[in-house]
Amino acid sequence: MSWQYFESGYERTTDKNLIRILLEDLRDKAYWLQFVASGFRSGPTILLEIEKNRLIFDLPRPWNANLSVARVIYRDSDKIQHSFKVKILETDPEKKVVITSYPREYFRLERRRFYRVSVPEGSTATFSFKDQEIIADVLDISGCGMAILAPKKVTLPVGEILRDIDLDLMVSVGKSYDQRIRIKKARIVRERAHNRARKFYGIEFLFEKEREREPILRYTIKREIELRKAET
């Protein structure tokens, strides 16, 4: 397992080997990082050591000694934002270190490529599933995926591959996008209940060639222009 689309432009991994590689990169390249929790953000610090079940960080200033859980955030050399959640196991003022649990999952966000925009009501995705034509509402979209709201009583298994998805998108209320976009292949990566009858799904686009992403990126740019017009 590698990166999978999560939501709002984020990707997620639980792959132990990949997490280990990312942590080693964080330690070896001494990227500045911060601990973030509700109402608190630490000063910048670095990861010192990686052990089997815990991580050891240089004690940042300021620091909250009563902190129990926090999210570690940082940017790598490519300006990609990473984050992971840890439990604070110990703060040692004498050794000037913070000891935390080892993360089970890792998130990353690259807004330069995966800028996500909401889409107006009336935007749809049409595809076939088990010999049934399904028309789902598209809620938001980016170059890497989209969120849809399935019709009543439709259940789509996470991990299922969808093919030949036709996107009929709006750029503003009452104004259709002038191109219909087809996604050849995508994967269902996330499910969340909307109500008893309908469910939200996170869809990851699976492009064989980077140029296949271009129609989506052109749409997101045009949609962003429309959003800015509405704000003025």
N, C-alpha and C positions, 0 to 999 in steps of 0.2 A: 504494500500500500504506500502511495506517495501523497502528494497534495490532492485534496478534493475541495470542490467549491463548498463554502459554508453559507455565507450571506453577506450582503452589503459590500461586495468586493473582497471579502476575506476568504482565504483558503485555510484548510485545517488538515493536520496530519496527526496520527497516533502511532506512526511507524517508529518503533524503538531505535532502529539503526539510524534513521534520518534525524530523529531528535538528538541522538548522541553526536552526530556529525555537526549539527547546528550549534550545539552547546560547545563543542570543541572549537568551532570557528569563533564563537562569541568570546571564549577564554583566550585563544591564541592571538586573536587580532585586537584584543583589549578594547572592544567597542564600549563606548559609554552607554550605560543603561540607567533606568530609574525604576523604583518600586512605586506602584500606584494603588491606592485604595480609596474608599469613600472619604472625601474630605482631606486626603493626604497625598502628597507627591514628594518623594525623597529627593535629595540632591543627587547628582551624577556619581556613579560608582562603576566598578568592574567585577567580573566573575574571576575568582582566584583559582578555585579547585573544583573538580568534578569527581565525586565519589559514587559508589554503587547506588546508594539510596538517598543521597543528599548533595546539595550544592553549597559552596562557601564563597561568600561575597565580601569584598572590602566594605567596612562599615561606612555608610554614607552620612553626610550632614546636610540638611537636618534628617533626623531619624525619629520614629515613634517606637519606643521600646515595648509598647502594649499591642503592637500590630500582630495579628494572628494569621491573616491571609492577605495576599497582595498579588497584583499582576506585574510581572517584569516586562518592560517595553524597551525596545532599542531599534536603531536603524543600522543596516549593514553598509558595506562599501558601495553597494548599488542603490542606496537610498530606499531600500525595501524595508518597511516597518514589520517587525516581529514582536510577538508577545506570548507569554505563557503564565499560567497561574501556579503559585506555590503556597505552601503553608510555612509560616515562620516558626522554626523549631527552637532556635536559640539566638540570643544576642549577647556577644561577649565583648564588653567595653575594654577589657584589658588587652585582648588579642586584636581588638578592633575588627571584628568580623561579624557577619550575619550568616547563620546556617539555616537553610531551607530544605524542604522536601524536593524530590526529583520530579520534574513535570511529566505528566502522562499524555499531554496533547500540546500542540504548538500551532500558532496562528501566524499568518503573514498577510500583508496588504500592500499592493503596489498600485497606488492611485493613478500613476501615469498611464498604465495600460488598462486598468480595470475600473475606470470611473463609472459609477453606477447612477442611473437616473430613474426616477419614477416615471411612469407612463400614464397618459390620460385614460379615463374610463372609455371603454369601447375597443381597446387594444386586445387582440386575441391571438392564441396559438392553436392551430388545428393540426391534429395528427391522428393516426390510427393506432389502436391498442386492442389486441385480442379481437380483431375483426370488427371493432366498433369505432366509428369516427367520433373523436372527442374535440370539443371546442372549449378551451380553458381561457380564463381571463389572465392577461399579463399584467403584473403589478409593477415590476421594475426590471431593468435590463442593463447589462454591461457587456464588454467584449468577451467575458469569460462565462457568462451564464445569465439566468433570469429567475424570477420568482413568479409562479403562477398560482391561480386559485382554480382548483378543479371543479367540474360540475357536481351537482348533488349526487351523493352516494357512489361517486367514482373513487376507487382506491388504486393508486399506482405504487407498486412495490419499490422501495429504495434499492438502487443497484440496477434496476431495469434500464435497458437501452431503448431509446426512442429514435426513430428514423423519419426523415422527410417531414420535418415540422415546418408548416407554413405560418409565418408571422404577418399579421395584418395590424399594423401599429398606427396610432394617432400621434401627431406631433403637438397638438393642442386640442382643447375641447372643440369638437365639431370639425376639426381639420385633419384629414387622413394624410399619412406619409405617402409620398408619390411612388413608392416602390414596395412591392411585396417581397419579403425576405424568406428564403428557405434555408433551414439548417439541416444538413444531411444526417447528422448523428449527434445525439446528446445522451446524457445519463442522469437519472433521478438520484440525487445525493442527499436530500433532506426532506422530511415530512413533519408538518405541524398542524394540529387541529385548528380549524377556524370556528366551526360549530359542529353540532352533531351530524349535519348533512354534508358539509364541505370541508376540504383540507387544502392547506398551502403546501407547495412543493418547491424545493430548490432544484434547479436544472443546470447542469454543467455542460457547456458546449464542447464537443470533441472534434476539433478541427485537425485534418491531416496536414493542411498547408496553411501557413500564416495568412496568406491573402484571402482565405475564406472568411476571416474575421472582419475584413474591411467593410462590408455592408452594414454590420452591426455598429462599428465604430462611427461610420458616417451618420447613422441614425442618432446615436447618442450625442454627437456634436450638434446636429440640427435641433434635437430636443432641448439641449442645454441652452441654445440660443433663444428658443421659445420661452423657456423658464425665466431667463434674464429679462426678456421683453415684458413679461408679466409683472416683474418686480418694479419696473420703472413707471 
